[in-house]
Amino acid sequence: MNETNMWKFIDDISFEEYTLIVPSVAVGNVGQLSCDLLISSLKMVKIASIYSPAVIPVIGYDPYDLESSSLSTACEVYRSDSRKILVLQLRAPLVHKYADSFLKNVVSTFKEKQIKDILILTSSFAHEKKHILSSPFRFVASEGNPHAENIIKANLVEHEENTGELKIFGGGFASLLYKICLDNGLPCLILYKYCSEGDNIPNAYDMVNNLTKLIPLFSDNKDLFSQLKQPVSWTLLFGRPPPQDIY
């Protein structure tokens, strides 16, 4: 199979000073849900779509606008100019044998476009949390990370395991992407939450809440949660209700 990744950018511009946010497909899909919430709340604009043999092909209606006539695919990039962020949203898991080459291509593509850093949102199995009374959030930060000062202010807890090889159980490709960023000299930060499978919408709100402590995304003059807008696609997050005629 051809391993070529095809990028279709609407505008071929530099993303200097932008942070790229990437959700890892992980336990409970917390990263993806959080990115959905960001895209919807900030009214981010789609600027690119990607075809790759690494991404299971999925296509559907626009998940943020019922009136839209455009279709959404398994991997797309959204931009907020006012907040200087990009979101690479994934709506399907990565095919394992192509994941490494795909993630290397993501890093090289955006490094060429001069992004400032990459921020990975993911999750880990709840039963992996060793200290029961501590915060459910953890972070892993590379040297030279631009969010170091805000991490200290937010009083976030650092990832405890320090065996030389980063492992986040249930965290999907987060560790792999982090390593690729290090190999390419690109600052990277992982933010993850311990959780279980099920309805993880509340965890997505918690994730965005902690993310705003690192990056100023919303107005400080208003309550954060009043500024968050759930995507219309979440109304069918667990499918349609059972048909009444079966009873």
C-alpha positions as CSV (number, residue, x, y, z in Angstrom):
1,M,0.0,0.0,0.0
2,N,1.2,3.5,-0.8
3,E,2.2,5.2,2.5
4,T,2.0,8.7,1.1
5,N,0.1,11.2,3.3
6,M,-1.8,13.8,1.3
7,W,-2.3,17.2,2.9
8,K,-4.8,19.7,1.4
9,F,-4.4,23.1,3.0
10,I,-6.8,25.8,2.1
11,D,-4.2,28.5,2.7
12,D,-0.5,27.9,2.4
13,I,0.6,30.1,5.2
14,S,3.2,30.1,8.0
15,F,2.0,29.1,11.5
16,E,4.7,30.9,13.4
17,E,3.9,31.4,17.1
18,Y,1.0,28.9,16.8
19,T,0.5,25.9,19.2
20,L,-0.7,22.7,17.5
21,I,-3.0,20.7,19.7
22,V,-3.2,16.9,18.9
23,P,-5.6,14.5,20.6
24,S,-4.4,11.0,21.1
25,V,-7.0,8.3,20.5
26,A,-7.0,6.8,24.0
27,V,-9.2,5.4,26.7
28,G,-12.5,7.3,26.9
29,N,-11.6,9.5,23.9
30,V,-11.1,12.4,26.3
31,G,-8.6,14.2,24.0
32,Q,-10.8,14.0,21.0
33,L,-13.9,15.2,23.0
34,S,-11.8,18.1,24.4
35,C,-10.8,19.1,20.9
36,D,-14.4,19.0,19.7
37,L,-15.3,21.3,22.6
38,L,-12.5,23.7,21.7
39,I,-13.4,23.8,18.0
40,S,-17.1,24.4,18.7
41,S,-16.6,26.9,21.5
42,L,-13.9,29.0,19.7
43,K,-15.7,28.7,16.3
44,M,-12.5,27.5,14.8
45,V,-12.2,27.4,11.0
46,K,-11.3,24.2,9.1
47,I,-8.1,24.9,7.1
48,A,-6.9,21.4,6.0
49,S,-7.9,17.8,5.5
50,I,-5.5,14.8,5.4
51,Y,-5.6,11.5,3.7
52,S,-3.3,8.8,5.1
53,P,-3.3,5.0,5.0
54,A,-2.6,5.4,8.8
55,V,-6.1,6.8,9.4
56,I,-9.2,4.6,9.2
57,P,-11.4,6.4,6.6
58,V,-14.5,7.9,8.0
59,I,-16.8,10.6,6.4
60,G,-19.9,12.3,7.7
61,Y,-21.8,15.6,8.2
62,D,-20.2,18.7,9.7
63,P,-20.1,17.9,13.4
64,Y,-20.3,21.6,14.4
65,D,-23.0,23.0,12.1
66,L,-26.2,21.3,11.1
67,E,-26.8,23.8,8.4
68,S,-23.5,23.2,6.7
69,S,-23.3,21.4,3.3
70,S,-19.7,20.4,3.8
71,L,-18.5,16.9,4.8
72,S,-16.0,16.0,7.5
73,T,-13.3,13.4,7.2
74,A,-11.3,11.3,9.7
75,C,-8.5,13.8,10.0
76,E,-8.8,17.6,9.7
77,V,-7.0,20.7,10.9
78,Y,-8.8,23.7,12.5
79,R,-7.4,27.2,13.2
80,S,-8.1,30.0,15.6
81,D,-6.2,33.2,14.6
82,S,-7.2,35.1,17.7
83,R,-5.8,32.4,20.0
84,K,-2.9,31.3,17.8
85,I,-3.8,27.6,18.1
86,L,-4.3,24.8,15.6
87,V,-6.2,21.6,16.3
88,L,-5.5,18.4,14.4
89,Q,-8.7,16.5,15.1
90,L,-8.8,12.7,14.7
91,R,-12.1,10.9,14.4
92,A,-10.7,7.4,13.9
93,P,-7.9,5.3,15.4
94,L,-4.5,5.1,13.7
95,V,-3.5,1.9,11.9
96,H,-0.6,0.6,14.0
97,K,1.8,-0.3,11.1
98,Y,1.5,3.2,9.6
99,A,1.3,5.2,12.8
100,D,5.0,6.0,13.2
101,S,5.4,7.3,9.6
102,F,2.2,9.3,9.9
103,L,3.1,11.0,13.1
104,K,6.6,11.8,11.8
105,N,5.0,13.4,8.8
106,V,2.7,15.4,11.0
107,V,5.7,16.8,13.0
108,S,7.8,17.5,9.9
109,T,4.8,19.2,8.1
110,F,4.1,21.6,10.9
111,K,7.7,22.2,11.8
112,E,8.2,23.4,8.2
113,K,5.3,25.8,8.8
114,Q,7.1,27.1,11.9
115,I,4.7,26.1,14.6
116,K,5.9,27.0,18.1
117,D,5.2,23.7,19.9
118,I,2.9,20.7,20.0
119,L,0.5,20.0,22.9
120,I,-0.9,16.5,23.2
121,L,-4.2,15.8,25.0
122,T,-4.8,12.2,26.1
123,S,-6.0,10.0,28.9
124,S,-4.8,7.0,31.0
125,F,-6.6,4.0,32.6
126,A,-8.1,5.1,35.9
127,H,-6.7,2.0,37.7
128,E,-3.1,3.2,36.9
129,K,-3.5,6.2,39.3
130,K,-1.2,5.4,42.2
131,H,-2.0,8.2,44.5
132,I,-5.7,8.2,45.1
133,L,-6.1,11.6,46.7
134,S,-3.9,13.5,44.2
135,S,-5.2,15.4,41.1
136,P,-6.4,13.1,38.2
137,F,-4.3,15.2,35.8
138,R,-0.7,14.6,34.9
139,F,1.8,16.3,32.5
140,V,5.0,15.5,30.7
141,A,7.0,18.5,29.3
142,S,10.1,18.7,27.2
143,E,13.0,21.0,27.7
144,G,12.4,24.5,26.4
145,N,8.6,24.1,26.6
146,P,6.9,27.6,26.3
147,H,4.3,26.7,28.9
148,A,6.7,25.9,31.7
149,E,5.8,29.0,33.7
150,N,2.1,28.4,33.4
151,I,2.5,24.8,34.4
152,I,4.0,25.9,37.7
153,K,1.3,28.5,38.3
154,A,-1.4,25.8,37.6
155,N,0.2,23.5,40.1
156,L,-0.1,20.5,37.8
157,V,1.3,17.1,38.8
158,E,4.2,15.7,36.8
159,H,4.0,12.2,35.4
160,E,5.5,9.9,38.1
161,E,7.0,7.1,36.1
162,N,10.6,7.9,35.3
163,T,12.1,4.6,33.9
164,G,13.8,6.2,31.0
165,E,11.0,5.3,28.5
166,L,7.8,7.3,28.7
167,K,4.7,5.0,29.1
168,I,1.2,6.2,29.5
169,F,-1.0,3.2,29.8
170,G,-4.2,3.6,27.7
171,G,-2.8,6.8,26.3
172,G,-2.7,5.7,22.6
173,F,0.1,7.2,20.5
174,A,0.9,10.1,22.9
175,S,4.3,8.7,24.0
176,L,5.3,8.0,20.4
177,L,4.4,11.5,19.2
178,Y,6.2,13.0,22.2
179,K,9.4,11.0,21.3
180,I,9.2,12.1,17.6
181,C,8.9,15.7,18.8
182,L,12.0,15.4,20.9
183,D,13.9,13.8,18.0
184,N,13.0,16.8,15.9
185,G,13.8,19.4,18.5
186,L,10.2,20.6,18.7
187,P,8.9,21.5,22.2
188,C,6.1,19.2,23.3
189,L,3.8,18.9,26.2
190,I,1.5,16.0,27.1
191,L,-1.6,16.7,29.3
192,Y,-3.6,13.7,30.4
193,K,-6.3,12.6,32.8
194,Y,-7.0,9.3,34.4
195,C,-10.4,8.1,33.4
196,S,-12.5,5.0,32.5
197,E,-14.6,4.2,29.4
198,G,-18.2,5.6,29.3
199,D,-19.6,9.1,29.2
200,N,-16.5,11.3,29.3
201,I,-18.1,14.6,28.5
202,P,-17.4,15.9,32.0
203,N,-13.8,14.9,31.6
204,A,-13.6,16.9,28.4
205,Y,-14.8,20.0,30.3
206,D,-12.2,19.3,33.0
207,M,-9.5,18.9,30.4
208,V,-10.4,22.2,28.7
209,N,-10.5,23.9,32.1
210,N,-6.9,22.8,32.8
211,L,-5.8,23.6,29.3
212,T,-6.9,27.2,29.7
213,K,-4.5,27.5,32.7
214,L,-1.7,26.8,30.2
215,I,-3.0,28.8,27.2
216,P,-5.3,31.8,27.4
217,L,-8.2,30.6,25.2
218,F,-11.2,32.3,26.8
219,S,-12.2,35.6,28.4
220,D,-11.2,36.0,32.0
221,N,-14.1,38.3,32.6
222,K,-16.7,35.6,32.2
223,D,-17.2,32.2,33.7
224,L,-15.4,29.6,31.6
225,F,-18.1,27.1,31.4
226,S,-20.6,29.7,30.1
227,Q,-18.3,30.2,27.2
228,L,-18.1,26.5,26.2
229,K,-20.4,25.3,23.5
230,Q,-21.1,21.6,23.0
231,P,-20.9,20.4,19.4
232,V,-24.2,19.4,17.9
233,S,-22.7,16.0,17.1
234,W,-22.7,15.2,20.9
235,T,-26.4,14.9,20.9
236,L,-25.9,11.5,19.2
237,L,-22.7,10.6,21.0
238,F,-24.2,7.2,22.1
239,G,-26.4,6.7,19.0
240,R,-30.1,7.1,18.7
241,P,-32.5,5.9,21.4
242,P,-34.1,2.4,20.9
243,P,-37.1,2.4,18.6
244,Q,-40.4,2.5,20.5
245,D,-42.0,-0.2,18.4
246,I,-39.7,-2.9,19.9
247,Y,-41.6,-2.6,23.2
